[in-house]
């Protein structure tokens, strides 16, 4: 009976080892990597939105230019 119990304990330890290092550790590493990439993407999106908002505010704050000069336009007559 003692030999069978030792063999079963070794089998259980082997299965637990395989579960941890072949499943749990890779899932943990992958999850950590995906979360890091999502954080990077989110920070890039926030930076892009801030730049876009700054561009809108700067274009709205510009004063309208003076009235166009009449010399800039060419008069034409409609031909029938």
C-alpha positions in Angstrom: 0.0 0.0 0.0 2.9 2.4 0.7 4.3 2.2 -2.8 0.9 2.9 -4.4 0.4 5.9 -2.2 3.9 7.3 -3.1 3.2 6.7 -6.8 -0.2 8.5 -6.5 1.3 11.5 -4.6 4.0 11.8 -7.3 1.4 11.7 -10.0 -0.7 14.4 -8.3 2.4 16.6 -7.8 3.3 16.1 -11.5 -0.2 17.0 -12.6 -0.2 20.1 -10.3 3.2 21.1 -11.7 2.0 20.7 -15.3 -1.2 22.7 -14.6 0.8 25.6 -13.0 3.6 25.8 -15.5 1.8 24.8 -18.7 -1.5 26.6 -18.1 -1.6 29.1 -15.3 1.8 30.9 -15.9 1.2 31.4 -19.6 -2.3 32.7 -19.1 -1.0 35.1 -16.4 1.8 36.3 -18.7 -0.6 36.8 -21.7 -3.1 38.6 -19.5 -0.4 40.9 -18.2 0.8 41.6 -21.8 -2.7 42.3 -23.1 -3.4 44.7 -20.2 -0.2 46.6 -20.9 -1.0 46.9 -24.6 -4.5 48.1 -23.8 -3.1 50.7 -21.5 -0.7 51.8 -24.2 -3.5 52.1 -26.7 -5.7 54.0 -24.3 -2.9 56.5 -23.4 -2.2 57.1 -27.2 -6.0 57.7 -27.7 -6.1 60.2 -24.8 -3.0 62.0 -26.2 -4.6 62.1 -29.7 -7.8 63.5 -28.2 -6.0 66.2 -26.3 -4.1 67.2 -29.4 -7.3 67.3 -31.4 -9.0 69.4 -28.7 -6.0 71.8 -28.5 -6.2 72.2 -32.3 -9.9 73.0 -32.1 -9.4 75.6 -29.4 -6.5 77.2 -31.1 -8.4 77.5 -34.4 -11.5 78.9 -32.6 -9.5 81.5 -30.7 -7.9 83.0 -33.8 -9.4 86.3 -34.7 -11.1 86.5 -38.1 -8.9 88.1 -40.7 -9.7 91.6 -42.1 -12.1 92.0 -44.9 -10.8 90.9 -48.2 -9.5 93.7 -50.4 -11.6 94.6 -53.5 -8.5 94.5 -55.6 -8.2 90.8 -54.9 -11.4 90.1 -57.0 -11.8 90.2 -60.7 -15.1 91.4 -62.0 -16.7 89.6 -64.9 -19.6 90.0 -67.1 -22.0 87.2 -67.9 -21.9 86.3 -71.6 -25.2 85.3 -73.2 
